[in-house]
Amino acid sequence: MTPSDDILAQHHVLVRSDNEWQREARLRQALWREAKGLPIGEHRGQPLGSRLAMPYAKETLANFVTQTIQDVVRAEVLDPTTSTGKMYREPRIYEDLLSSQPLCFNLFGELPRDLGLASRAFGMLLADARLVVTGIEFEHSPGRGDHKFTGDHSAFDVFVTYTSATGERGFVGIEVKYVEDLDVPPARHRARYDEVASAMGCFVPAGLPRLRKKPLEQLWRDHLLAGSLLLDAESGYSSGTFSVVYPSGNTTVAKAVEGYRACLTEGASFATWTLEAVLDAIEEAGAGAWAREVRERYLD
C-alpha cells in the first residue's frame, strides 16, 4: 500500500515529485534511520527523513551497515590513493540513505573480504557452481576516456572478476539501481559507440535509435563498456556479462530493462537480477546477519 501524505509528512519524507516506489523507499529509509536513532539530515534547510546529518554521516559512516563494509568504504572512498579517478558523489554517498552508491557497498562490500562467500553467491547467480571469484572492485572502469573501450567516462558500480573451472577468466560489470527512474539526459553520442555495438553483434539494428535515448541510453553505454572490454585482446577475458540489479518494486527500471532486452538479438552478455534475487543468493551462500539487515533496510 502506498503510504499516505500524512504518514510521509510525519516522518519528514513527503516529496511531491516522488513516484510510488520512491515514496515507499523514502519512508522505508526514514524508518530505518529512526530505529537506529541516527540524526536527521536536511534539504534546503528543511529536515529530510531519508538523509543523515552531516558531518556526522561522514565521520561515522552510519550509512553502511557493518564494520567490515565501513572498512571497505574507508579503503575505497576515503583513501585518496585508491579513490583517485573514481566518481564517488560526496556528500551524497555518506548522507543520502536512498543513494545507490551506499547500496552497492551494503550489498557487495562484505564479499571482497570473503571471496569464498562471493564465489558461492556468484556461482548461483551465473549458474556456474565451479567458478571462483578472484576480485571485486567498486566504481571501476578499464580506462576512462580510453578510445579502445568506449572513449567516455562510464564505469561499473561493481566489477567482479572470476575464473572458470577450466581456468578461463571472466567478469561481471554491475549497475545497481534503487529509486532511480533512468530519466537522465543521454551522453554526447560518440562514433565509438556504433563501432563497439557493431562488433558485439547482439543489437537489433532497428533498435539502435531507441538505445541512444533515455531511459535506455545509460544501460546501453554500460553494456558497450562490457563489450569493449571483452573485445580487447589484451584484457585476457574469455567471457563477460553486464548486469543490472534493481528491486522488483522499482517498476520503472523493470520496464526499462524489459525494453532494453527487446533491442537485443541475443542476451548472453546481458543479465538482470532483482535485489531480492541477489540477496537470496548471498544468504543461501552462507552470509551472516548483515545480509538480513540489508534486506530489512532496503526491502522490508
Secondary structure as the mmCIF struct_conf table of DSSP 4:
data_model
#
loop_
_struct_conf.conf_type_id
_struct_conf.id
_struct_conf.beg_label_comp_id
_struct_conf.beg_label_asym_id
_struct_conf.beg_label_seq_id
_struct_conf.end_label_comp_id
_struct_conf.end_label_asym_id
_struct_conf.end_label_seq_id
HELX_LH_PP_P HELX_LH_PP_P1 THR A 2 SER A 4
HELX_RH_AL_P HELX_RH_AL_P1 ASP A 5 GLN A 10
TURN_TY1_P TURN_TY1_P1 HIS A 11 HIS A 12
TURN_TY1_P TURN_TY1_P2 ARG A 16 SER A 17
HELX_RH_AL_P HELX_RH_AL_P2 GLU A 20 LYS A 36
TURN_TY1_P TURN_TY1_P3 GLY A 37 GLY A 37
HELX_LH_PP_P HELX_LH_PP_P2 LEU A 38 PRO A 39
STRN STRN1 ILE A 40 HIS A 43
TURN_TY1_P TURN_TY1_P4 ARG A 44 GLY A 45
STRN STRN2 GLN A 46 LEU A 52
TURN_TY1_P TURN_TY1_P5 MET A 54 PRO A 55
HELX_RH_AL_P HELX_RH_AL_P3 TYR A 56 THR A 60
TURN_TY1_P TURN_TY1_P6 ALA A 62 ASN A 63
BEND BEND1 PHE A 64 THR A 66
HELX_RH_AL_P HELX_RH_AL_P4 GLN A 67 VAL A 73
HELX_RH_PI_P HELX_RH_PI_P1 ARG A 74 LEU A 78
HELX_RH_AL_P HELX_RH_AL_P5 PRO A 80 SER A 83
TURN_TY1_P TURN_TY1_P7 THR A 84 GLY A 85
TURN_TY1_P TURN_TY1_P8 GLU A 90 PRO A 91
HELX_RH_AL_P HELX_RH_AL_P6 ARG A 92 GLU A 95
STRN STRN3 ASP A 96 ASP A 96
TURN_TY1_P TURN_TY1_P9 LEU A 97 LEU A 98
HELX_RH_AL_P HELX_RH_AL_P7 SER A 100 PHE A 108
TURN_TY1_P TURN_TY1_P10 GLY A 109 GLU A 110
HELX_RH_3T_P HELX_RH_3T_P1 LEU A 111 ARG A 113
HELX_RH_AL_P HELX_RH_AL_P8 LEU A 115 LEU A 125
TURN_TY1_P TURN_TY1_P11 LEU A 126 ALA A 127
TURN_TY1_P TURN_TY1_P12 ALA A 129 ARG A 130
STRN STRN4 VAL A 132 HIS A 140
BEND BEND2 PRO A 142 PRO A 142
TURN_TY1_P TURN_TY1_P13 ARG A 144 GLY A 145
TURN_TY1_P TURN_TY1_P14 HIS A 147 THR A 150
BEND BEND3 GLY A 151 ASP A 152
STRN STRN5 PHE A 156 THR A 163
TURN_TY1_P TURN_TY1_P15 ALA A 165 THR A 166
BEND BEND4 GLY A 167 GLY A 167
STRN STRN6 ARG A 169 VAL A 176
BEND BEND5 TYR A 178 VAL A 179
HELX_LH_PP_P HELX_LH_PP_P3 PRO A 185 HIS A 189
HELX_RH_AL_P HELX_RH_AL_P9 ALA A 191 MET A 200
STRN STRN7 PHE A 203 PHE A 203
HELX_RH_3T_P HELX_RH_3T_P2 PRO A 205 GLY A 207
HELX_RH_AL_P HELX_RH_AL_P10 LEU A 208 LEU A 211
TURN_TY1_P TURN_TY1_P16 ARG A 212 ARG A 212
BEND BEND6 LYS A 213 LYS A 213
TURN_TY1_P TURN_TY1_P17 LYS A 214 LEU A 216
HELX_RH_AL_P HELX_RH_AL_P11 GLU A 217 LEU A 231
HELX_RH_3T_P HELX_RH_3T_P3 ALA A 233 SER A 235
STRN STRN8 TYR A 237 TYR A 246
TURN_TY1_P TURN_TY1_P18 SER A 248 GLY A 249
HELX_RH_AL_P HELX_RH_AL_P12 THR A 251 ARG A 261
TURN_TY1_P TURN_TY1_P19 ALA A 262 CYS A 263
STRN STRN9 LEU A 264 LEU A 264
BEND BEND7 THR A 265 THR A 265
TURN_TY1_P TURN_TY1_P20 ALA A 268 SER A 269
STRN STRN10 PHE A 270 THR A 274
HELX_RH_AL_P HELX_RH_AL_P13 LEU A 275 GLU A 284
TURN_TY1_P TURN_TY1_P21 ALA A 285 GLY A 286
HELX_RH_AL_P HELX_RH_AL_P14 ALA A 289 TYR A 298
TURN_TY1_P TURN_TY1_P22 LEU A 299 LEU A 299
#
